[in-house]
Amino acid sequence: MSEKNNKKKKKNSQMIIRINDEERAQFIELCEALDTSAAREVRRFIREFIEKHDGL
């Protein structure tokens, strides 16, 4: 991967969301059971959402 593409993918922003405590706990538990992280799954959701709705 070129240095330019590497910089483009750099994670340098944060998003704060509010979520119900119970839903958060369930989400974290499921992620752990699936050997993944909550952050990884949220990023995956965002990328898929953008891809699905790109061009609207």
C-alpha positions in Angstrom: 0.0 0.0 0.0 1.4 3.4 -0.9 2.1 6.0 1.7 -0.6 8.2 0.3 -3.3 5.5 0.7 -1.9 4.6 4.1 -2.4 8.2 5.3 -6.0 8.2 3.8 -6.9 5.2 6.0 -5.4 6.5 9.2 -7.9 6.5 12.1 -7.7 10.0 13.5 -11.3 10.9 14.3 -13.7 9.8 17.0 -17.5 9.6 17.1 -19.4 9.7 20.4 -22.7 7.9 20.4 -25.3 7.4 23.2 -26.6 3.9 23.6 -28.7 2.1 26.2 -26.5 0.4 28.8 -28.2 -3.0 28.2 -27.7 -2.8 24.4 -24.1 -1.8 24.9 -23.5 -4.8 27.2 -25.1 -7.2 24.8 -23.1 -5.8 21.9 -19.8 -6.0 23.7 -20.7 -9.6 24.9 -21.5 -10.7 21.3 -18.4 -9.1 19.9 -16.2 -10.9 22.5 -18.0 -14.2 21.7 -17.3 -13.7 18.0 -13.7 -12.8 18.7 -13.9 -9.2 17.4 -14.1 -5.8 18.9 -17.0 -3.3 19.2 -14.9 -0.7 17.4 -14.1 -3.0 14.5 -17.7 -3.9 14.0 -18.9 -0.3 14.2 -16.2 0.7 11.6 -17.3 -2.2 9.4 -21.0 -1.1 9.7 -20.0 2.4 8.7 -18.0 1.3 5.7 -20.8 -1.0 4.5 -23.4 1.7 5.0 -21.4 4.2 3.0 -20.8 1.6 0.2 -24.6 0.7 0.1 -25.7 4.4 0.0 -22.9 6.0 -2.0 -24.1 7.9 -4.9 -27.5 9.0 -3.4 
